[in-house]
Amino acid sequence: MRHRYLKKLQVSLLMSLSVMSSHVWASGVVDAMAEAISWLVLILIPVVLAIVYWQIHYLPSKIAAKKQHPQQEAIHAMCMVSRFSGGLFWPIAFVWAHMRPTMAPLSKSQVDALEAANKQSATSSTNDKDSSC
């Protein structure tokens, strides 16, 4: 059934083209259509390519936001810089968006140094409060 319908459509299309083909070719309609299509292509392709370029360079930022990356603002900044530098930093931003930062445990000396710094800042802040009153 469907094959028969397609066959009738094909035959009717060929018949209509054969009847009007001499008039269409002689009047220059084909040339006008070709010129319109060429202008459309010349305008449409650069616009589409610019949009694709923009979206691809924004992809690492979208990935970082989707994964709730803790450094997504920095990844977004690298994407912005990459757009205007010709994509130089885009691979770094792409890999960075897929990586999760690892937390290394602190050594005993680092913990002691942090505690000493906290105590020193706490005592200096209390001394500042006492002197200001």
C-alpha positions as CSV (number, residue, x, y, z in Angstrom):
1,M,0.0,0.0,0.0
2,R,2.7,2.5,1.0
3,H,4.9,1.5,-1.9
4,R,2.1,2.1,-4.3
5,Y,1.5,5.6,-2.9
6,L,5.2,6.5,-3.1
7,K,5.3,5.2,-6.7
8,K,2.3,7.4,-7.7
9,L,3.8,10.4,-5.9
10,Q,7.1,9.9,-7.8
11,V,5.4,9.6,-11.1
12,S,3.3,12.7,-10.6
13,L,6.3,14.7,-9.5
14,L,8.2,13.6,-12.6
15,M,5.3,14.5,-14.8
16,S,5.0,18.0,-13.4
17,L,8.7,18.6,-13.7
18,S,8.7,17.5,-17.3
19,V,5.8,19.8,-18.2
20,M,7.2,22.9,-16.6
21,S,10.9,22.2,-17.1
22,S,11.2,24.1,-20.4
23,H,9.5,27.2,-18.9
24,V,11.5,27.1,-15.7
25,W,14.9,26.7,-17.5
26,A,14.1,29.5,-20.0
27,S,12.9,32.0,-17.4
28,G,15.9,31.8,-15.2
29,V,14.1,30.6,-12.1
30,V,16.8,28.1,-11.5
31,D,19.4,30.8,-11.5
32,A,17.4,32.9,-9.0
33,M,16.9,29.9,-6.8
34,A,20.6,29.0,-6.9
35,E,21.5,32.6,-6.0
36,A,19.1,32.7,-3.1
37,I,20.4,29.4,-1.8
38,S,24.0,30.6,-2.1
39,W,23.3,33.8,-0.1
40,L,21.5,31.7,2.5
41,V,24.4,29.4,2.8
42,L,26.9,32.3,2.9
43,I,25.0,33.9,5.8
44,L,23.8,30.8,7.7
45,I,27.0,28.7,7.8
46,P,29.2,31.4,9.6
47,V,26.4,32.0,12.1
48,V,26.0,28.3,12.9
49,L,29.7,27.8,13.2
50,A,30.0,30.8,15.6
51,I,27.2,29.3,17.8
52,V,28.8,25.9,17.8
53,Y,32.2,27.4,18.6
54,W,30.7,29.3,21.5
55,Q,28.8,26.3,22.9
56,I,31.8,23.9,22.7
57,H,33.9,26.4,24.6
58,Y,31.3,26.7,27.3
59,L,31.0,22.9,27.7
60,P,33.6,22.5,30.5
61,S,31.8,25.1,32.5
62,K,28.4,23.3,32.0
63,I,30.1,20.0,33.1
64,A,31.5,21.6,36.2
65,A,28.2,23.0,37.2
66,K,26.4,19.7,36.6
67,K,28.9,17.8,38.7
68,Q,28.9,20.6,41.3
69,H,32.7,21.0,41.1
70,P,34.1,23.0,43.9
71,Q,36.2,25.1,41.5
72,Q,33.5,25.7,38.9
73,E,34.1,29.5,38.9
74,A,37.7,29.0,38.0
75,I,36.8,26.6,35.3
76,H,34.3,29.1,33.9
77,A,36.9,31.8,33.9
78,M,39.3,29.5,32.0
79,C,36.5,28.8,29.5
80,M,36.1,32.5,28.9
81,V,39.8,33.0,28.4
82,S,39.9,30.0,26.1
83,R,37.2,31.6,23.8
84,F,39.3,34.6,23.1
85,S,42.6,32.8,22.9
86,G,41.6,30.5,20.2
87,G,40.9,27.5,22.4
88,L,44.4,27.3,23.9
89,F,43.2,26.5,27.5
90,W,40.1,24.6,26.5
91,P,41.6,21.1,26.9
92,I,42.9,22.0,30.4
93,A,39.4,23.3,31.4
94,F,37.8,20.2,30.0
95,V,40.0,17.8,31.9
96,W,39.7,20.0,35.0
97,A,35.9,19.9,34.9
98,H,36.0,16.1,34.9
99,M,38.4,15.8,37.8
100,R,37.4,15.8,41.4
101,P,40.0,17.5,43.7
102,T,41.5,15.1,46.1
103,M,42.1,16.0,49.8
104,A,45.4,14.7,51.2
105,P,45.6,14.2,55.0
106,L,47.7,16.7,56.9
107,S,50.9,15.6,58.6
108,K,51.4,16.0,62.4
109,S,53.7,18.9,61.9
110,Q,51.2,20.7,59.6
111,V,48.4,20.2,62.2
112,D,50.6,21.5,64.9
113,A,51.5,24.6,62.8
114,L,47.8,25.3,62.1
115,E,46.9,25.0,65.8
116,A,49.7,27.4,66.8
117,A,48.6,29.9,64.1
118,N,45.0,29.6,65.3
119,K,46.0,30.2,69.0
120,Q,48.2,33.1,68.0
121,S,45.4,34.7,66.0
122,A,42.9,34.1,68.8
123,T,45.2,35.8,71.4
124,S,46.0,38.7,69.1
125,S,42.3,39.3,68.5
126,T,41.5,39.3,72.2
127,N,44.4,41.7,72.8
128,D,43.0,44.0,70.1
129,K,39.5,43.9,71.7
130,D,40.9,44.7,75.2
131,S,43.0,47.6,73.9
132,S,40.2,49.2,71.9
133,C,37.8,49.5,74.9
